Amino acid sequence: MLLNLHTHLLKKQANEQIIFNEIIPDAEEALEDFELQNTENWLSAGIHPWYINEKLSNSQLKKLAAIAKEPTIKFIGECGLDRLKGSPLSVQEEIFIKQIRIAEDVRKPVIIHCVRCYNELISIKKIVRPRVPSVVHGFNTKIEIARQLLDKGFYLSLGGALLQEESNALKVLQEIPLERLFLETDDKDISIMDIYQKAATVKGLSVEELEKVIFDNYLGLNL
């Protein structure tokens, strides 16, 4: 099975298991009406840092907490920190920590969005000390940052950047331990098989061997 850890697109190919991301809305009417629509798929659900509504954040968190126990939801997130877009960073940190607490309550791993906030992310992990695993998705940053995250126990999910020669993601793939690796398409209309084939070649495995490794990694996240 080709596990696609994080996608915003519902299309999928044969032998692909997607984890479709449901974003908690930031508008009052949409938030009131929000229900899980794609329950035939595996899902993640969270308050993305771009869509935090400071006036409605308590309602957003309540909505997330209400659906978090649903068996179709496999991850909390994507949630996290973004220095370039969204609410003030202090607000993002507060909402991120509260989502980690929800993940702790339901004992589900967290999918993290992080843009230029890796020091803050590591500090939050050190302070909060969550028991649930954390996966930084769409990682395409310097190898030195990857090493710091791996050292702190994070998993990394790599995506379409693997198909670009000389990308940071490709350099990270060469070094990352297989047991900390996931693959995804995110919001890109690309084939997860292409990503698996590239990753398998770099790691010296068959696609079938890599499928098993990554699905075993997923099973290992469940507490």
N, C-alpha and C positions, 0 to 999 in steps of 0.2 A: 504494500500500500504506500502510495506517495503522499505523505503527510505534508500539507501546506499549512504551516503554523499560523499564518496571519494573512487574511485577504479581505478586501473591501468589495470584491466582485463575486457574484454567485455562480458564474459559469465554472465548470470543472470538467476534467477529462476522465476517461475510464481509469479506474484504479487510483483515483485521487480522493483523499479525505481532506476537505477544507475545514478550517476554523474561521468562520465568517464573523467579522467584527461588527457588533451593534454599538453605536455611539449613543449615549444618553443625551437627549436633546437639550438645547439651551434656551428654548422659547417656551413660555408658560403653557400655551395651548397644546403644543406638540408634546410637552412633558406630561401633561395630564392624560393625553390620549395614547401615550407610548405603551406598546405591548410587543412582545417578541413575535416576529412574523415568520421567521425562517427556522422553525423548530425541527424541520426534517434534517437540518445540518447541525454539526457541532458549532458552537458559538463562543465568542468572548464578548464581554460587555463592560463598558467603563465610561468614565467622564474624561474625554480627551482634553488635554490642557488648552487647546484652542477654543473649546466650547464650554468653558467654565463660565457660568453666569453668577456673578457674586451675589446678586439679590436672590437668586433661586438655588444657590448651591446646596442648601440644606434639603430642599425638595429633590434635587438631582441625586444626592447621596441616599435619601430615603428610597427613591425609585430603584437605584442600583441594589441597595440592600434587600429590597423586596423580591427582586428577580434572581439574586445571586445564587440562591439555593437550587434553582431549576436544574435538573440533571443535564439538560442540553447545553448549559453554560459550563465550559471546561476551564476558562480562564477569566480573571478579572482584568480589565484593561481593553484597549490600550489606555494607559494612564501614565502620567509622568510630568516631565519638565521640558520647557522650550524657551530658550532665551530670546528667540527671534520673533515669537508670535504668541498672542494670548494674554491672559491676565498678568498682573504683576507677579514676579517670581515668588514672593512670599505667599501669595494666595495659592499659586500652583503647588507649592510645597505643602501647604496645609491640606488641600484637597487630595493630593497624592497620598499623604500619610493616612488620611481617613479611608481612602480606598484600600490601602494595604491592610488596615484594620478589618475592613469588610472581608477581604480575602482570607485573613487569619480566621475570622469567625466561621467561614464556610469551608476552610481548608482547601482552597484552590489556588494554583499558581497565578502569578501576575505577569502580564505582558506590558512592557515599558516602552514608552516613547521618550527619547531623550535627545535634545539638540543643544549642544554646547553647555551642558550642565552636568558633566560627568563628576566633577568634584562634589557638587551638591548631592548627586545621586548616591555616591559612595558614603558621604556623610550621613545621609538619611538611613541607609542600610546599617551603618554602624550604631546610630542612635536608637532606631526602632527595633533592630535585631529580629526581623521577621523569620518565622519558622518555615513559611511557605517559600518555594523556589521563585526566582525572578528571571525573566527572559528579556533581554534588551533586543527589540525587534529592529529589522532594517539596518543593521549595523554596517556602517561604511566609513569608519573613522580610523585614525592612526593606530598602528599596531601597538604602540606604547599604551594607549588607552585600553585597547583590548586586553593587554596583559594585566593591567590594573583590575579591570572588571573580573576577569577570570580568577585572579588571585583572591578576590572578595567573594567568590562563589556564584557569580552571575553566569547564566547561559547566554549565548549569542545566537540570533537568528539572522541569516544572511539571505539577500534577495537578488533582484535583477542586476545589481552592481557586479555580481560575479561574472556576468557575461561581457563586462567591459575590461579589456586588457589594462593592466597597471592600476586598477582600482584598489582602494584601501581594503575593500572586502575580500578581494582575491588574495591579497597579501596576508590578511588575517586567516583565511581558510587554510593556507599552507601551514600555519602554526597551531591553530586551535585543536585541542584534543577532541577526538570524535565524540566523546561522551558529553561534551558541552555544546554540541552543534545542533541547530535547527535550520530549516530552509523555508522560504516563503515567497509569495509574489506581491504582497502588499496591495497597492492600488494600481499596479502595472498589468496591462492586458498581455501577459506573456505566459508561456507554458512552464508549469512547474517541472515537467520532464526535462526541459532544456537546462534548468537550474541544477537538477539532480545529476544530469549527465556531466555537466561541467564540474560539479563538486566531486563526483565519483572519479573522474579522470585525475583531478588534482590530488586526491587522497589515495589514489592507486587501488581503488575498489571497483567492483561491478556496481551497476545501479541497484541490483537486487540486494547486494550486501549493504549498501548505504541506506536503502529503504528500511531494512531491519534495524540497523544501528539507530536511525533517527526515531523510528517508532518505539524502540526500546527506551530511548531517552525520554520520550513522551510518557510512557508507562511509569518511568522512574520518578516523574514529577508528582505523581499522585501519592498523597500521604496516607 
